[in-house]
């Protein structure tokens, strides 16, 4: 027993922030950002917009695309590093918004969240504990970003993307690694300072990243995860139709492409959205699905905080 994707959707903030917009409020330029990252613009939650609204829009689009009703969903998984509330969870709130009464789960695995959600969904479907599953990856990295730090704030954007899954004969193949204590400090956001009188913890809670260390980790982990998938399945990159990478930096994507060739198999949309954490892979999937044909072999690969990396081979 395996899974197949039968519907996709996305939800995007209304506000587009270009590199020139950022250059107007900090010491940077469109050239500086685009040459180093490939990013030209990103979407940012603004005004009264909420991440729940984006999530509901993405979910509704995926359900419509799948021709499924909310009542058919047996499991709702939301991947996010932080919703609109610390509690209740995003999945609980989204279930209420959609009128879904089922098991709900939140997964916080940052940029790898969507692939981790696929892994969990595959277990539920394989155990016949669910017939249809809705995964929504929703991220608002603008809330974690230090907007006085031009090395990080130019990288991230906000977005939500969703897929509907159902049981299928073709089982996906996963490759996952967690380095744990080895290097997690290179990409993290600590909890913010509280007012408990019994501790002396102080931190603003902003995202911190060591760019060079993460670049090396990203390229090496992409290479390792894809090679493991190919070796497990006795395939070569020539047998793969499309590779959807986490959209963190165009340099990282190009670095991975040089190790495999076939750049046409590695689409990207980072120029329009920046790094949207766990939403980036399903958002890219949603935008490129018209190129897929039944039976196509896809590899989805992500890397990020943890330090974690994860890949999945599935059949369209």
C-alpha positions in Angstrom: 0.0 0.0 0.0 1.3 3.5 -0.8 0.0 7.0 -1.6 -0.7 9.3 -4.4 -1.3 13.0 -4.6 -4.8 13.8 -6.0 -5.0 17.5 -5.4 -2.8 20.6 -4.6 -3.5 24.2 -3.6 -1.7 27.3 -2.2 -2.4 30.4 -0.2 -0.3 33.5 -0.5 -0.2 36.8 1.3 -1.4 39.8 -0.7 1.7 41.9 -0.1 4.7 41.5 -2.4 8.0 42.8 -1.1 10.6 43.3 -3.8 14.3 43.6 -3.3 14.0 47.3 -4.1 11.4 47.6 -1.3 14.0 46.2 1.1 16.7 48.5 -0.3 14.5 51.4 0.7 14.6 50.4 4.4 18.0 48.9 4.8 21.5 48.9 3.4 21.1 46.4 0.5 20.2 46.4 -3.2 18.4 44.3 -5.7 21.8 43.3 -7.2 23.3 42.3 -3.8 20.3 40.1 -2.9 19.6 38.5 -6.4 23.3 37.7 -7.0 23.7 35.9 -3.7 20.3 34.2 -3.4 18.4 34.3 -6.7 15.5 36.0 -4.9 13.7 38.9 -6.5 10.7 39.2 -4.3 8.8 37.5 -1.5 5.2 37.5 -0.1 4.8 38.8 3.5 1.8 38.7 5.8 0.6 42.2 6.5 -2.2 44.1 8.1 -4.8 41.8 9.6 -3.8 38.7 7.4 -3.4 35.5 9.4 -1.5 32.3 8.7 -4.8 30.4 9.3 -6.4 32.3 6.4 -3.6 31.3 4.1 -3.8 27.7 5.3 -7.6 27.6 4.7 -7.2 29.0 1.2 -4.5 26.4 0.4 -6.6 23.5 1.9 -9.7 24.6 0.0 -7.8 24.7 -3.2 -6.4 21.3 -2.7 -9.7 19.8 -1.8 -11.4 21.3 -4.9 -8.6 20.1 -7.1 -9.0 16.6 -5.7 -12.8 16.7 -6.0 -13.0 15.8 -2.3 -15.1 17.2 0.5 -13.8 18.1 4.0 -15.9 15.2 5.4 -13.8 12.7 3.5 -10.6 13.7 5.2 -9.5 11.2 7.9 -6.3 12.9 9.0 -5.2 16.5 8.8 -1.4 17.3 9.2 -0.1 20.8 9.4 3.6 21.5 9.2 4.7 24.8 10.6 7.4 26.3 12.9 4.8 28.6 14.4 1.1 29.2 13.9 -1.0 32.2 14.9 -1.2 30.8 18.4 1.1 28.7 20.6 -2.0 26.7 21.6 -4.4 25.5 20.2 -2.4 24.0 17.4 -2.7 25.2 13.8 -4.1 21.8 12.8 -6.9 22.2 15.4 -7.7 25.7 14.3 -7.6 24.7 10.6 -9.9 21.7 11.2 -12.4 24.0 12.8 -12.1 26.5 9.9 -12.7 23.7 7.3 -15.4 21.9 9.3 -13.2 18.7 9.5 -13.7 16.3 12.4 -10.8 14.0 12.4 -7.4 13.3 13.9 -5.1 16.4 13.5 -1.3 16.7 13.9 1.1 19.5 13.9 4.7 18.8 12.8 7.5 21.2 13.5 10.4 20.1 11.4 11.1 23.4 9.7 12.0 23.1 6.1 11.8 19.3 6.1 8.3 19.4 7.5 6.4 18.5 4.3 8.5 15.4 3.6 8.1 14.3 7.2 4.4 14.8 6.8 4.4 12.5 3.7 6.2 9.9 5.7 3.6 10.0 8.5 0.8 10.0 6.0 2.2 7.0 4.3 2.2 5.1 7.6 -1.5 5.9 8.2 -2.5 5.0 4.7 -0.4 1.8 4.8 -2.0 0.7 8.0 -5.5 1.4 6.5 -6.0 4.0 9.3 -7.0 6.6 6.7 -8.3 6.7 3.2 -7.8 10.4 2.4 -5.3 12.8 4.1 -4.9 16.5 3.9 -1.4 18.0 4.4 -1.0 21.8 4.8 2.4 23.4 5.1 2.0 26.9 6.4 4.9 29.2 7.4 5.3 32.8 8.4 9.0 33.3 8.7 8.6 37.0 8.6 7.5 36.7 12.3 10.9 35.0 13.2 13.1 37.2 11.1 15.3 40.0 12.6 14.4 42.8 10.2 17.6 44.7 11.2 19.8 41.8 9.9 20.1 42.0 6.1 21.9 38.7 5.9 18.8 36.8 6.9 15.7 39.0 6.5 16.1 39.1 2.7 15.9 35.4 2.4 12.4 34.5 3.8 8.8 34.7 2.8 5.4 33.6 4.0 3.2 31.0 2.2 0.9 28.0 2.6 0.6 25.0 0.3 -1.5 21.9 0.6 -1.9 18.4 -0.9 -4.7 15.8 -0.7 -3.5 12.2 -0.6 -5.2 8.9 -1.0 -4.2 5.2 -0.9 -2.4 3.8 -4.0 -0.5 0.7 -5.0 2.8 2.5 -5.5 4.7 2.9 -2.2 7.0 6.0 -1.8 10.6 5.5 -0.8 12.2 7.8 1.8 15.7 8.8 2.8 15.9 10.7 6.1 18.8 11.9 8.3 19.0 13.9 11.5 22.4 15.1 12.7 21.0 16.1 16.1 23.8 17.5 18.2 26.1 18.0 15.2 25.6 21.6 14.0 22.0 22.4 15.0 23.2 25.8 16.3 24.0 26.9 12.7 20.2 27.4 12.1 17.9 28.0 15.0 15.4 30.4 16.7 15.4 30.3 20.5 12.3 30.8 22.6 11.7 34.4 23.5 12.2 35.9 26.9 9.4 35.3 29.4 8.5 36.9 32.7 9.0 33.8 34.9 10.8 35.0 38.1 12.6 31.7 38.5 14.9 31.7 35.4 17.3 34.1 33.8 16.8 33.2 30.2 17.0 36.2 27.8 16.6 36.0 24.0 14.7 37.9 21.4 13.7 34.7 19.6 14.9 35.8 16.2 16.1 33.3 13.6 19.9 32.9 13.5 21.8 31.3 10.6 25.4 30.7 9.7 25.1 31.0 5.9 28.3 29.2 4.8 27.8 26.3 7.2 24.2 25.8 6.0 25.3 26.1 2.4 27.8 23.2 2.8 25.3 21.1 4.8 22.5 21.8 2.2 24.5 20.7 -0.9 26.0 17.7 0.8 22.7 16.5 2.3 20.8 17.0 -1.0 23.5 14.9 -2.7 23.4 12.2 0.0 19.6 11.9 0.1 19.1 11.7 -3.6 21.9 9.2 -4.0 20.5 7.0 -1.3 17.1 7.1 -3.0 18.6 6.2 -6.3 20.8 3.4 -4.9 17.9 1.9 -2.9 15.7 1.7 -6.0 18.5 0.8 -8.4 17.8 3.9 -10.5 19.9 6.7 -12.0 19.1 10.3 -12.3 18.1 9.6 -15.9 15.2 7.6 -14.6 13.8 10.5 -12.6 11.5 12.9 -14.4 11.5 15.9 -11.9 13.4 16.8 -8.7 11.7 19.3 -6.4 14.2 20.8 -4.0 13.5 23.0 -1.0 13.8 26.5 -2.2 16.4 28.0 0.1 18.9 29.7 -2.2 19.5 29.5 -5.9 23.2 28.9 -5.3 22.3 25.8 -3.3 20.0 24.5 -6.1 22.7 25.1 -8.7 25.3 23.5 -6.5 23.1 20.3 -6.3 22.5 20.4 -10.1 26.2 20.3 -10.8 26.4 17.0 -9.0 23.6 15.4 -11.0 23.4 17.3 -14.3 20.1 17.6 -16.1 19.2 21.1 -14.9 15.8 20.9 -16.7 14.8 18.3 -14.0 15.3 20.8 -11.2 12.6 23.6 -11.5 12.7 26.5 -9.1 10.5 29.4 -8.0 12.6 30.9 -5.3 12.9 34.1 -7.3 9.2 34.8 -6.6 8.8 33.6 -3.0 12.1 33.3 -1.2 12.6 30.6 1.4 9.1 29.6 2.7 10.4 26.8 4.9 8.2 23.7 4.8 5.8 25.3 2.3 8.4 25.6 -0.4 8.3 22.0 -1.7 4.5 21.7 -1.9 4.3 25.2 -3.3 6.8 24.3 -6.1 4.8 21.0 -6.6 1.6 23.0 -7.0 3.1 25.4 -9.5 4.9 22.8 -11.7 2.3 19.9 -11.6 1.2 20.6 -15.2 4.5 19.2 -16.4 3.9 15.9 -14.7 2.4 12.9 -16.5 0.9 9.8 -14.9 3.7 7.4 -13.9 6.3 10.1 -13.7 8.9 9.6 -11.0 9.4 12.6 -8.7 12.0 13.1 -6.0 11.1 15.7 -3.3 14.1 16.8 -1.2 14.4 19.2 1.7 17.0 20.2 4.3 17.0 22.6 7.3 17.0 23.1 11.0 17.9 20.1 13.1 20.1 19.7 11.1 17.7 17.5 9.2 17.4 16.3 5.6 14.7 14.2 4.0 13.8 13.0 0.5 11.0 11.0 -1.0 10.6 9.2 -4.3 7.0 8.9 -5.4 5.1 8.2 -8.6 2.7 10.8 -10.0 
